[in-house]
Amino acid sequence: MGSGLLREGWDAAIPLLELFDIRKDFGEGDVLRGVSLTVEPGEFLTLLGPSGCGKTTLLRVIAGLETPEAGRVLLEGRDITALPPEKRGVNTVFQNYALFPHMNVQRNIAYGLRLRGEKRAAIREQVERMLRLVRLEGYGRRMPSQLSGGQRQRVAIARAVALKPALLLLDEPLGALDLQLRRAMQLELKRIQKDLGVAFVYVTHDQEEAINMSDRIAVMRAGRVEQLGTPEEIYERPATRFAARFIGQTNLIPAEVVEASGHGELTLRAAGVTVPACGGAAVGDKVSVCVRMERVRCGAARPDGFALRARLAETRYAGGFLRSTLEVEGGLTLEAIGQDALGSRVGEECFVWWDPALAPVVPAEDAA
């Protein structure tokens, strides 16, 4: 169950955090439009979405920094909707670190423990434990100005978890770091989270971060949760066009269902050609086929089974990958990515295909 301060008598069979129909309006229309979700003990849940979708506002509601117009926030089974931040058992790590510049690393980490009235020996022991956790042994006497961005972020995390919160909230904590450091810190954060056993709710607009770190992802759009599931579920079985576009690189092919087997095998009509796909849909439904770019195959020889005639229109180098544009019969255009050339030269006729079991359908249009 982890080292968080789980309330005595709390039933571990219920979720650690529960949000019920959270609504927030800053006077210009709803920013949160009835968000409901749960977080389990020790879970890493990521709120993923574009700027303005409401993910940071939702995090601030959980932290007690914003009061919702409607809805309830339950932590360990108790209603904390009206509690101030300091009484929630929840800590937050921000993108800008928020370290005290006049305090060294040790004093920054110890700050909350001192406010809570912990004994000096206990504070010293906990600070040393936190320095080991974030791999900053020997850095205790350094000032924040003497640390790198990644080190400062680790100090901020150590300060937040030193108080043993039941839940840690992280608002784009790696956003200010360069790409290589951000990827290294992803691994560090996941390690820290697993070592602690504390549940994390993590906000990002970076799909790679979300996929690499999360147990579950809540894809948000316009104040709502568009889809909630594991990284694999969201990538392999997106629920909407928006979710399919936002995670990964994909081709979305408008089509109509002409045959449905009852076992999830579909035959579709798209731009005058017949294509296979999978998913829950009925004959006559308007859908979009989600074909991930890395799963598009192309070759000069026609394979056994499904294939479409095409022409390789363009190939571009994309940093270790080749990105190709294929003009398919019927007027379709598909994009493909891979580490190797597709087996045809630009301008040549070819065949293109994909595994129908890896081509799910989503509704043709997302709900308003």
Secondary structure by P-SEA (a helix, b strand, c coil): ccccccccccccccccbbbcbbbbbcccccccccccccccccccccccccccccaaaaaaaaaccccccbbbbbcccccccccccccccbbbbcccccccccccaaaaaaaaaaaacccaaaaaaaaaaaaaaaccccccccccccccaaaaaaaaaaaaacccccbbbbccccccccaaaaaaaaaaaaaaaaaacbbbbcccccaaaaaaccccccccccccccccccaaaaaaccccaaaaaaccbbbbbbbbbcccccccbbbbbcccbbbbbbccccccbbbbbbbbcccccccccccccbbbbbccccccccccbbbbbbbcccbbbbbbbcccccccccccccccccccccbbbccccccc
